[in-house]
């Protein structure tokens, strides 16, 4: 899935650095020299993994279950081959991969982000953007990252800076039948939900205030959608990505009060146009009860919710209409080294 111009989160909680040649260096991730990285997966042994890539800093930050576990230097796309910003999922993984576009260039521990050629992999890091669009990582770091990620894991590629992720509950979907008293007209009981053809695979949810609709995707394909209504005009102030982690809060889940509330990590996605989206502002979105139950049934650690003021399809000057959530339909393109 993809949104325009995202954000990066600082990593300040790690205490030692792993480097192929010299492990005794400054522990500040921003002070890492080319090829150096931090790696402490023991800080958070389990849970969904989110990778945040800063093009400005030429750094990658790894979070597991919302806790920082690693940071590394990178080399992204050079001028004319820039790495696209946005929110992506890992579509494909290969330990040994060679580019069929650039003379069989080796791309070890390849993790594909788009079917048109953007991937993360081990490679040469000269200390500045130098790739054809891919995100090069130190070889040892690429191997370690490969071992803890799975297909469907979230990767945020950003070109600006922001605060660390914060743990919150996402914008709330409340099951509301017609006539339950929202200030706006209550949501229609008609909605679509059909996940039979796609019984497994990563799930992502898009909530668009521009369209007042909720979309549910599995493997990049729509399995459910409905309109929502809110108690008052609601604006996100940009976009916020929520990732569900392991564990529960003591409060009941509003989607299904018989079950506890899941724990979530929020990643605000500021842009130059929307510099301060609110991840913690109270928001309530009323949806049909049956739709809410379907949503609860697909919640698993790692599921993402993108709450945005953008429409589900936005206009792109260079390429025409582009979906905010990128489809994972496969084609023959090979990642660019």
Long-range contacts (C-beta under 8 A, 24 or more apart in sequence): 1-86, 1-87, 1-88, 1-89, 1-204, 1-206, 1-217, 1-220, 1-304, 1-306, 1-324, 1-325, 1-326, 2-84, 2-86, 2-87, 2-88, 2-322, 2-323, 2-324, 2-325, 2-326, 3-86, 3-87, 3-239, 3-269, 3-306, 3-308, 3-310, 3-324, 4-85, 4-86, 4-271, 4-310, 4-314, 5-85, 5-158, 5-159, 5-160, 5-271, 5-272, 5-273, 6-85, 6-86, 6-87, 6-156, 6-157, 6-158, 6-159, 6-160, 6-239, 6-269, 6-271, 7-156, 7-158, 7-160, 7-161, 7-162, 7-267, 7-268, 7-269, 7-270, 7-271, 8-52, 8-53, 8-54, 8-56, 8-57, 8-59, 8-61, 8-156, 8-158, 8-159, 8-160, 8-161, 8-162, 9-52, 9-61, 9-63, 9-162, 9-163, 9-164, 9-165, 9-267, 10-61, 10-161, 10-162, 10-163, 10-164, 11-38, 11-61, 11-68, 11-71, 11-164, 12-68, 12-164, 13-43, 13-68, 14-38, 14-40, 14-43, 14-68, 14-69, 14-70, 14-71, 15-40, 16-40, 18-140, 18-141, 20-138, 20-139, 20-140, 29-59, 29-61, 29-71, 30-57, 30-59, 32-59, 32-71, 32-72, 32-73, 33-73, 33-127, 34-73, 34-125, 34-126, 34-127, 35-73, 35-125, 35-138, 36-72, 36-73, 36-138, 37-70, 37-71, 37-72, 37-73, 37-138, 37-140, 37-141, 38-70, 38-71, 38-72, 39-69, 39-70, 39-141, 39-144, 40-69, 40-70, 41-69, 41-70, 41-144, 41-148, 43-67, 43-68, 43-69, 44-69, 46-246, 47-245, 47-246, 47-301, 48-153, 48-154, 48-243, 48-244, 48-245, 48-246, 48-301, 48-302, 49-148, 49-149, 49-150, 49-153, 49-154, 50-153, 50-154, 50-155, 50-156, 50-165, 50-243, 50-265, 50-267, 51-120, 51-145, 51-149, 51-153, 51-154, 51-155, 51-156, 52-155, 52-156, 52-158, 52-267, 53-83, 53-135, 53-155, 53-156, 53-157, 53-158, 54-158, 54-159, 54-161, 55-83, 55-85, 55-129, 55-157, 55-158, 55-159, 56-158, 56-159, 56-160, 56-161, 57-161, 58-127, 58-128, 58-129, 60-120, 60-135, 60-137, 62-145, 62-148, 63-165, 63-265, 64-148, 65-245, 65-246, 65-247, 65-265, 65-301, 66-165, 66-167, 66-243, 66-245, 66-263, 66-265, 68-164, 70-141, 70-144, 70-145, 72-137, 72-138, 72-141, 72-145, 73-125, 73-127, 73-138, 74-125, 74-135, 74-136, 74-137, 75-123, 75-124, 75-125, 75-126, 75-127, 75-128, 75-129, 75-130, 75-131, 75-135, 75-136, 76-129, 76-131, 76-134, 76-135, 76-136, 77-129, 77-131, 77-132, 77-133, 77-134, 77-336, 78-129, 78-130, 78-131, 78-132, 79-129, 81-131, 81-132, 81-133, 81-336, 82-129, 82-133, 83-118, 83-129, 83-131, 83-133, 83-134, 83-135, 83-157, 84-114, 84-118, 84-133, 84-157, 85-157, 85-158, 85-159, 86-156, 86-157, 86-326, 87-154, 87-155, 87-156, 87-157, 87-241, 87-269, 87-304, 87-306, 88-113, 88-114, 88-118, 88-154, 88-155, 88-156, 88-157, 88-326, 89-113, 89-151, 89-152, 89-153, 89-154, 89-155, 89-202, 89-204, 89-220, 89-328, 90-149, 90-150, 90-151, 90-152, 90-153, 90-155, 91-115, 91-151, 91-328, 91-330, 92-151, 93-146, 93-149, 93-150, 93-151, 95-146, 97-121, 97-335, 99-334, 99-335, 99-336, 99-337, 100-334, 101-334, 101-336, 102-132, 102-336, 102-337, 105-337, 106-337, 107-134, 107-335, 107-337, 108-139, 108-142, 108-143, 109-137, 109-139, 109-142, 109-143, 109-145, 109-146, 110-335, 111-145, 111-146, 111-149, 112-335, 113-155, 113-157, 114-326, 115-328, 115-329, 115-330, 115-331, 115-333, 116-331, 116-333, 117-333, 117-334, 117-335, 117-336, 118-335, 118-336, 119-335, 119-336, 120-145, 120-155, 121-335, 121-337, 123-337, 131-336, 131-337, 132-336, 132-337, 133-336, 134-335, 134-336, 134-337, 136-337, 151-202, 152-201, 152-202, 152-302, 153-302, 154-241, 154-243, 154-302, 154-304, 156-241, 156-267, 156-269, 158-269, 160-270, 160-271, 160-272, 162-268, 162-270, 163-268, 165-265, 165-266, 165-267, 166-265, 166-266, 166-279, 166-280, 167-245, 167-263, 167-264, 167-265, 167-266, 168-242, 168-264, 168-265, 168-266, 168-279, 168-280, 169-249, 169-261, 169-264, 170-240, 170-242, 170-264, 170-266, 170-305, 170-307, 171-207, 171-236, 171-240, 171-242, 171-283, 171-284, 171-285, 171-305, 171-307, 172-254, 172-282, 172-283, 172-284, 172-285, 173-207, 173-214, 173-228, 173-254, 173-255, 173-285, 173-287, 173-292, 173-295, 174-254, 174-255, 174-284, 174-285, 174-286, 174-287, 174-292, 175-254, 175-255, 175-286, 175-287, 175-288, 175-289, 175-291, 175-292, 175-293, 176-229, 176-286, 176-287, 176-288, 176-289, 177-288, 177-289, 180-286, 182-229, 182-230, 182-231, 182-286, 183-231, 183-232, 184-229, 184-230, 184-231, 185-229, 186-229, 186-286, 187-226, 187-227, 187-228, 187-229, 187-286, 187-287, 187-288, 188-226, 188-227, 188-288, 189-288, 189-290, 191-224, 191-225, 191-226, 191-227, 191-287, 191-288, 191-290, 191-291, 192-222, 192-224, 192-225, 192-226, 193-223, 193-224, 193-290, 193-291, 193-294, 194-223, 194-224, 195-223, 195-224, 195-294, 195-298, 198-223, 202-302, 202-303, 203-298, 203-300, 203-303, 203-304, 204-303, 204-304, 204-305, 204-306, 204-325, 205-295, 205-303, 205-304, 205-305, 205-306, 206-305, 206-306, 206-308, 206-312, 206-324, 206-325, 207-285, 207-305, 207-306, 207-307, 207-308, 208-308, 208-309, 208-310, 208-311, 208-312, 208-324, 209-234, 209-235, 209-236, 209-307, 209-308, 209-309, 210-308, 210-309, 210-310, 210-311, 210-312, 211-311, 211-312, 213-312, 214-285, 214-287, 214-291, 215-312, 215-325, 216-294, 216-295, 216-298, 217-325, 218-298, 219-328, 220-325, 220-326, 220-327, 220-328, 220-329, 221-327, 221-328, 224-291, 224-294, 224-295, 226-287, 226-288, 226-291, 228-285, 228-286, 228-287, 229-285, 229-286, 230-283, 230-284, 230-285, 230-286, 231-284, 231-286, 234-283, 234-285, 235-309, 236-277, 236-278, 236-283, 236-307, 236-308, 236-309, 237-274, 237-276, 237-277, 237-278, 237-281, 237-309, 238-268, 238-269, 238-270, 238-271, 238-273, 238-274, 238-275, 238-276, 238-277, 238-308, 238-309, 239-268, 239-269, 239-271, 239-274, 239-277, 239-306, 239-307, 239-308, 239-309, 239-310, 240-266, 240-267, 240-268, 240-269, 240-277, 240-278, 240-279, 240-306, 240-307, 240-308, 241-266, 241-267, 241-269, 241-304, 241-305, 241-306, 242-266, 242-267, 242-279, 242-304, 242-305, 242-306, 242-307, 243-267, 243-302, 243-303, 243-304, 244-299, 244-300, 244-301, 244-302, 244-303, 244-304, 244-305, 245-301, 246-301, 253-296, 255-292, 255-293, 255-295, 255-296, 255-299, 256-292, 256-293, 256-296, 259-296, 262-299, 264-305, 274-309, 283-307
